[in-house]
Amino acid sequence: MASFLLLSRSLFAGSLFALAGLVSLPTAGRAAAAAPAPAAAAAPSGLLDRWELTLPNGSAGWLELKQEQGWIDGSILWGGGSVVPLASVVIDGETATLTRLREVERKDASGNVVRKQQFTEVITAQASGNVLRLTRIVPRLDGTGFDRADFSGRRTPPMPPRPDLSRVRFGEPIALVNGRDLSGWRPLEANAPNGWVFRDGLLLNAPEEPAPGQPKRRYANLRTDREFEDFRLTVEVRVPPGGNSGVYLRGIYEVQVFDSYGKPRDSHHMGAVYSRITPTVSAEKPAGEWQTLDMTLVDRHITVILNGQRIIDNQPVLGCTGGAMGSDPTRPGPIYLQGDHGSIAYRNFVLRPVLK
């Protein structure tokens, strides 16, 4: 996901909003004669919430709008990547106007950066009950106009209370791998090359390396045919040097698999709920060693035990993570393994569903 920078206040009064047709700018005379603005009213509570987004291309997203300490803020997940803060949030009546910034480098024929520009993306949102209607206006990077797309969201149901895991009953173990082949699994993306194989008791992603001078191909992720609600899942994984993968619980929450041994704790490192929950301790092993992930998902709360150490303890997950198959946290979903970042090896999958 492109990184976005903070938007200065001057941009609000500038021409970008006018070009997008969102705000009519006052004339200088009117501005000079205007009386002092009244104190701002409280933002409509109907907009201040968490929202499950279906983006213009059909992928999953997430939005949170909140008011804290007298000002309004927000965060967004746009498809892949991380949850990031919005550059600005303004609520006027029943409409929220959100902005994100993208920095673009202009290069000369030799590839040298000669100019940096910032482009402002504007999203407007209006709520009707539990439905959010949004419009995204994005400037074309060549400066020749704007592209517009409409999309929608739904209000996220209230977070259930923190479950008492000592009272949760689990069913009989389900072996997700049959020990012979990939039966019960299939590529998530039908049109992407598939590097997944079952060999010597291991579930391997073994993408072909590109020829010298050729771009790296993006390989398929792998999902189970079956879908699950709440469960406890254990799996062993061997991460190569620089390796990067992930285990998606119910196809919506990624527990990160990454070669982060010796690095500071981070929400993008081994065992984290990607970009959402940072492990409380570092428990990863060096690359090339087998590691054990023990993950429990109950009532939208996640517990992760990595190599015998509890690194996430029954924490709420506020929304989907980047790359999720969908944004609805109440729907059952598959286990899916990230295969679009390179080689990885898994073994000994055991899932125990929660008994209702």
N, C-alpha and C positions, 0 to 999 in steps of 0.2 A: 504494500500500500504506500502511495506517495506520502511523504511527510508534509505536514501543514504547519504554518507558523502563525503566531498571534497577529491578529488584525488590529492595526492602530485605529484610534477613534476617528481620525481624519477620513478614513475610507468610508465611514457611514455617511458623511455629508458629501462625499464625492460622487463622481459620475457613474460608478459601477452599478449602484442601485437604480439610478435613472435609466441606464442602458438596459437593465434587466426588466424595466417596467414595473418595479416593485414599490418605489417611493417617489412621490412628486417633490422636487426640491423647491423650497420657497425662493422668491426673488430677494435680492439684496434689500430692497425697500421694505418688504414685508418682514424680513428677518430683523431689520433695525427697529421696526415699530412694534414688534411682538411683545406682549406682556410676558412676565416671568412665568415659566411653565408650572402648573400645579404639581404637587407631590404625586409621584407615580402610584397608581393603584396596584393592589396585589394582583399578581398574574393569575389568570384563570386556572383553577385547580385541574380542570379537564385536560390541560396540556402537560402539566408537570407530573410526569410518570415515566415508566419504562415501556418501550414499544418494540414489538417484534416486527421487523421490516421484511417485505418482499421487494427486492430492488428491481430496477427497470429490466435487467437481464435475467430475472428470475431467481437470482442467488439470495442467500440469507444475509440479513443485516440486523442491526440493533441500534436503538436510540434511547438515551436517557436525558430528560430535561428536569432540572431541579432548581429550587430557590433556597439559597443559604446565605445567612448574614446580610440579608437585604439586597442581594443581587442574584441574577439568574445565570446558570451555567449549564453545560451539557457535554455529553460524550457520544461518539458514534462509532459503529463498526460497519465498514463498507465492504462486504464480501470477504475477501481474504485479509490476512494481516492482523493488526492489533486494534483494540479499542483505543481511540485517541480523543483528546479534547477538541471540541469545536473552537474555531477562532472567535466566534461571538454568537450570542443568542439574544434575540430581542422579541418580546411578546407584546403585541399591540392588539388589544381586544381579544379576539378569538383566533388570531393568526400568529404563529411563531415564524420568525425569519432567522435562519441559521446560515453561518458562513464557514467555509473551509478555504485555506490558502494553499496554493501550489507554487513552488518556486521553479522557474524554468531557466536553464542556462542556454545562452545563445553562443554558438561557437563559429569560428571562422573556418576557412577551408582546411587549415592545418589541425583543426580540432581544439584550438585554444579558446577558452572562455573569454568572450569580449564584453558580455553584458548578462546581467541577471534580471529577470522580471518576475513579478508575482501576479498570479491570476487568481481571482476570487470566484469561487463557486457559491451560488446562493440556493438554499433549499427553503421553501415555504411549506408550512404544515398547518392543517386545520383538523380539529377533532370533532367527530360526531358520535357520541356515545363511546363505544370501545373501538371505533374505527378511526384511523388516521389517514387523511388524504394529503399527499405530498407532491410537490413539483420541484424538480431540480433544473437549474439553469447554469450551464457550464460554458465559459468562454472558449472558443476555439483557440488553440495555441498559436495559430498563425495570425491571430488578431482580426479575423474577418467576420466575426459574428458570434452568435450563441447557439448552443444546442439545448433543447428542452425535452424533458421526459417526465411523465407522471408515474407515480408508484404509490404503494399503500402500506399500511401497517395496522397492527392490532395491539390493543393494550395488553401488557403482560399480566397474567393473573397474579394476585398477591402471593408473596413468598410464604410457603408453609412454615410452621414452626420447626425449629431445629429438632430432628428426630432423636429419640432415645434408642441408640443402636443396640443397647443391651436387650431391648424388647423386640427387636426385629427378627423374624424367623425367615430362614433361607431354605429353599428347596434343594432337591438332589442336584449334584454337580452335572453340568452339561459340558461335554468335551466339544469344543468348537472345531477342532481339527481331527480328522478320522485316522491319521497316521499313515495314510497311503497317497493321497492326492489332494487337490483343491476342491473336492466336492463340498458343497455348503458355502462356498465363497465365490464371488464374481467381481470383475472390475467395476469400479464405480462409474468410470467414464468409458462409454462404448467405443469412442473414436480415438482414444489415446493408446499408444503402444503399451503392451502389458509385459512387465518384467517379473511378475510373481510366479514362483515355482515352489513345489514341495519336493525337497531332496534331503535324504539322510536324516529324516525325522525333523527337519527344520522348514519353517515357512520363510522363504527367502524372497527378497526383492533384489533382482540381479539385472539392472538395466545395462544395456550395451553402452560402452563409452564411445563418444563421437570420434570420428576420424580427425586427425590434426587439421585445424583450421575450420572445422565444421561446428555449428552451434549445438549446444546441448539440448537433447530432446526432453520433453516433459512427459514422464511416464504415468501410468494409471495408479490411482489409489485402489484399495481392495476392501470389499465389504462382505459381511455375512448375508446369506439369504434370509435368515431368520431375523426377527426384530424382537426387542425386549423392552420392558418397562424398567423397574428398579432391580438392582442386582449387585453382586460382588464378583469382580473379575480379577483373576490372577494370571499373569503371563511373565515369561522370561524373555529378555531381549539382549542382543549383543550389538553394540553400537560401534561402528568403525571409526577411526580417527576422522574428526570433522563431520561425523554422521548426524543426520537430522531426519526424524520421522515423528509419528504421533499416533496415539491410540484414542480414537473418538468414541466416547461413551454415548450410546443411543444416537450416534451420527451427528451430535450437536455440540458436545463438550470435548475439546482436545486436551488430553494429558500429554504433555510434551515429552518426546524422546530425543535426546540431544547429547552430544559429546561436550559436556560442560564441567568435567572433573577439574577441580582446582580453581574454578571461576567463582566470583561472588554470587550470592543468591539473587535470583531474578525471575520474573514471571514468564520468561522465555526459556528457562533452563530445565534440566531433567526433572520430571515429576511435577512440574508446575501445571496449573490449569491455564492454558496459553493466554497470556496478556491479562489475566484476571486475578489469579491467586498465586502469590509467591510462596514457595516452601519456607517453613520456619527454620529448617536446618538443611545443611548440604549433606546428602547421603549417597551421591552418585559414586560410581567406581570408574577407574580409568577405561579408556576406549579399548575394546577387544575383550573385556571380561563380561561374563554373563551377569545380568542384573535382574532383580525381581521387582515387578510392580504389582501391588495389591490395591485395587481400586474399588471403592464402595460408593454407589450412587443411590440415595434414598431421599425422596421428597425434595429434589433439586439441591441437595446438600452432598458434597463430595468429601470423601476421606481417601488419602493416598498414603500408603506405606511403601517406602522405597528401600530395598535391601534391609528390611527389618526395622527401619526407623519411620515413625509416623511424622510425615513432613507437612501434611495438610489434614486438619482434624475437624471433620464434620462441618465444613464451611459452606455457606450459601453461594451458589453461582447465579449471578444476576441476569445472565443472558448467554446466548450462544457465543461460540468462539469463531475466529476466522476459519473459513473453509467448511463451515457446518453445512449439512445437507438441507437444513431447514431452520427456522427460528422459533418454532412452537415448542416450548419446554414441556408441554403436557403430553405430547405424542410419543408412542413407542418408536424405537429406531434400532438400526443395526449397530454392530461393532464395525468400525472401519479403520483401516490402517493407512497411514500416509505413505505413499510410494513415489511422490513426485519430486522428492529431494535427493534420491540416491539410494545406495545399497543399505540393507538392514537385514537382520535375522531375528526371527521370533520362534518360540517353542512353548509347549506346555500351557496352552490356553485352557482355563477352567472357569466356567461361569455358573454361579448359583443364583437363581432368580429369587426375589423377595416374594414370600407367600403373603397374599392379601387376606 
